[in-house]
Amino acid sequence: MLRVGSVVLGASDVRRAAAFWAEALGYEPREEAEDGWVVLKPAEGTGVQVSIGRSGTPAQEHPRVHLDLYAGDAADQAAEVERLVALGARRVDWDRYPEDADFVVLADPEGNRFCVIDTGRG
């Protein structure tokens, strides 16, 4: 049986992206970063790794694949969004929000889109 081992993100500045995602997720490098490549793993426990590789391709405005990060409720979601923005993420003026959206779209310092989800709505 297959399982997801790592989600791979492209970045023009791998070290900057790795620093953001490590702080955002509580991850650490699995081993010493190589030029243009690093694998991050949870600092505590287990979970899906995040790998970051050098890419010359710009981030997509409406990516086909993205990360959904779960927050416990609306208050957690708001606090996490502010924390991530303070780390270097930016809010995205998302043109596809439904009414009463349970998600907020952000972009990492490289422009990769991701969502912070309020999972408290059921």
C-alpha positions in Angstrom: 0.0 0.0 0.0 1.2 3.5 -0.8 1.3 6.4 1.6 2.2 10.1 1.2 5.8 10.5 2.3 6.4 14.1 1.4 4.7 17.1 -0.2 7.2 18.9 -2.5 7.1 22.7 -2.9 9.1 24.7 -5.4 11.1 27.8 -4.4 13.6 30.1 -5.9 15.1 30.6 -2.4 15.1 27.2 -0.7 16.7 28.4 2.6 14.1 31.2 3.0 11.2 28.8 2.2 12.6 26.2 4.5 12.9 28.7 7.3 9.3 29.8 6.8 7.8 26.3 6.7 9.9 25.0 9.6 8.7 27.8 11.8 5.1 27.7 10.5 4.7 23.9 11.0 7.1 23.2 13.9 9.3 21.2 11.6 13.1 20.7 11.3 15.4 19.6 8.5 15.6 15.9 8.3 19.3 16.2 7.4 21.7 19.0 6.4 20.2 21.0 3.5 21.8 20.4 0.2 22.2 23.2 -2.4 18.7 23.6 -3.7 17.0 20.8 -1.7 15.8 20.2 1.9 13.4 17.8 3.5 11.6 19.0 6.6 10.0 16.7 9.1 8.0 17.2 12.3 10.2 18.2 15.2 8.1 16.0 17.4 6.1 13.0 16.5 5.3 11.8 13.0 3.6 13.3 10.0 4.0 14.1 6.4 7.3 15.6 5.4 7.6 18.8 3.4 10.3 18.9 0.8 11.5 22.1 -0.8 13.4 22.1 -4.1 14.8 24.9 -6.2 12.5 25.9 -9.0 12.6 28.5 -11.7 8.9 28.2 -12.3 6.8 31.0 -10.7 4.0 30.1 -8.2 0.6 29.7 -9.8 -2.2 32.1 -9.0 -4.7 29.3 -8.9 -2.7 26.2 -8.2 -4.0 22.8 -8.9 -2.4 21.4 -5.7 -2.0 23.2 -2.4 -1.7 22.6 1.3 -4.7 22.9 3.7 -3.6 23.6 7.3 -6.2 22.8 9.9 -7.0 25.1 12.8 -9.4 24.0 15.6 -11.9 26.8 15.3 -12.4 30.4 14.1 -10.3 31.9 16.9 -7.5 29.4 16.3 -7.8 30.1 12.6 -7.5 33.9 13.1 -4.5 33.5 15.5 -2.7 31.2 13.1 -3.3 33.4 10.1 -1.8 36.4 12.0 1.1 34.2 13.2 1.8 33.1 9.6 1.6 36.6 8.3 4.1 37.7 10.9 6.4 34.9 9.7 6.3 36.2 6.2 3.2 34.9 4.6 0.8 37.3 2.9 -2.9 37.3 2.5 -4.2 36.5 -1.0 -7.0 38.5 -2.6 -8.8 35.3 -3.5 -11.5 35.6 -6.1 -13.1 32.2 -5.5 -14.2 32.5 -1.8 -17.7 31.1 -1.4 -20.2 32.8 1.0 -19.3 32.0 4.6 -15.9 30.4 3.7 -14.2 28.3 6.3 -10.8 28.9 4.8 -8.4 31.8 4.4 -5.9 31.8 1.5 -2.4 32.8 2.1 0.9 32.7 0.2 4.3 31.7 1.6 7.3 34.0 1.0 7.7 32.3 -2.4 4.1 32.9 -3.5 3.0 29.3 -3.0 -0.7 29.4 -2.1 -2.1 27.5 1.0 -5.2 27.6 3.1 -5.9 27.8 6.8 -9.1 26.0 7.5 -11.5 26.5 10.5 -12.3 22.9 11.3 -14.6 23.8 14.1 -17.6 24.2 11.9 -18.1 20.5 11.6 
